[in-house]
């Protein structure tokens, strides 16, 4: 999607009301919300659609087993999805339900158009039907000759009169579409799977049922009341029925003239990348711009299931760790299209490291430096005089970010955006504003503060679609609001912040030490393995993480007078000012050889006095008969990076 595009249409699948929302539903919806928010920020007229799929035999049977009507059961489960998205502040423009009367009218119109065109015909159908998946399979597709290849449940042979859609007619057109549109299905590997499936040959598609009633009836013009539409025809049409197809087509411009991004899980890709575009071809409507299929989530390396009790409830996680932290984790943790693994440890690591150390701590450092040096006032007047190189580097990174957004490489988008935070934190270490102030170079010190404030402003604008409330808090502290106008000023036109007085805010990401939610009990097999491994002296992971180890950059090193073994070091561990560390390494390292290098520092030791000098930490080292070596990172890391 480019700046020239004026309309954007973002959709999630409509979620089937056979269960309550889980982490997979949240993942899809948060990706879509991020795209919609970004599209609005850059000035696109945006429509964001989500909703629920409520028809079919499975829903009819589930309702009956609970003594409910299908409508009452659908109302209950659909309501849970809508409530969660509202609590998650999902910025959808329309929540569609397939039980909506307007939806039914539009689906009937589409059926009528395809029938009159000759793409729908009546015949007899016999096949192996999976109620759970609402799908027919050929015998060769079955698992163990009778079970569904997707869910593993037994199928049943169904023979009934049915209306068919002439899917095979569109086989060549579909292959041409895949060939001519590089990014019509994302990621590329999923597109190849779809192409291979189509090349095997397509069978015509049964699109009605007579064995149950809970569905959309055929149009009156067809005059065949015993048939209801098959759930996939009904459901897939929602993307255009929500825009008024066949009724009031005022909003159909989003589909006809805009760029569409349709997000879904990989388990329903075939329906969206084969059936759906074939239906659109029959209706002579444009095809989707992008269909994006993401992977599944596991928990602690295991597949989620109710029987294991390890299904991730997205509301519980968001309530415990913060909604915007959860949003960031989902988008950053796994490349789009690949399966992801949820664990509280991984989430805590992202919050403490990426968000706490890199993002939140940078704002704290700006507040601290500006307060100490210039009464919280920040002026960008000397920004380019002293820091043109850093500003240019940040702008170069930003120029590549939008491509990642609309190619659905959101983890890569965040990874590259974080390079600007690294640049900001490294600039503080490189230019040492505290030293500039001591040398009387206040203009240079304040230019450095202005640099990091401007870099953080750029990051907050680009991050806004992912963490909208957090970034507005940052922007407020930096004296502006995130709007389309400020996007144009600061991102597009590369303007600097106007002079402002920074507003102090509490720490954005308080450090989390322990898991907040109760984890599922390990299986007996896992417990047995743990018992076998127990030996004296073994500590738990929680005990290990009580020790905070950080990467320290050595800024200065001096010999301690009257000592044969001590050096006095000044080290940067990502805080407002450097620490002083007294280390017994003089006989192994010359002071000059240490400056500019990095080592691992135990950062949460109680400060101690050594020969009357304060030591604020301990460097880690290994010593044997060959000598002593400091424990160092394999490659340079940002000062203050957590180890462990």
Secondary structure, DSSP 8 states (H G I E B T S, - for coil): --TT--EEEEEEEEEETTS---HHHHHHHHHHHHHHHHHHHTT-EEEEEEEEE--SHHHHHHHHHTT--HHHHHHHHHHHHHHHHHHTT---SEEEETTSHHHHHHHHHHHHHHHHTT-EEEEEEEEEEETTTTEEE-GGG-BTTTB-TTT--B-EEEEEEEEEE-GGGGHHHHHHHHHH-TTSEESHHHHHHHHHHHHT----EE-EESS---S-B--TTT--TT-EE-HHHHHHTHHHHTTTTTS-GGGGHHHHTSEEEEEEEGGGHHIIIIIHHHHHHHHT----SEEEEE--EEETTEE--TTTT----HHHHHHHH-HHHHHHHHHHHS-TTS-EEE-HHHHHHIIIIIIIIIIIHHHHHHHHHHHHHHTTEE--TTHHHHHHHHHHHHHHHHHHHHHHHHTT-HHHHHHHHHHHHHHHHHHHHHH-HHHHHHTT-HHHHHHHHHHHHHHHHHHHHHHTTTSHHHHHHHHHHTT---SHHHIIIIIIS-----SEE------SS----S--S------HHHHHHHHHH--TT---HHHHTTS-EEEEEEEEEEE-TT-SS-EEEEEE-SSSS-EEEEES-TTT--HHHHTT-EEEEETTS--EEETTEEE--EE-EEEETTEEEE---SS---TT-EE-
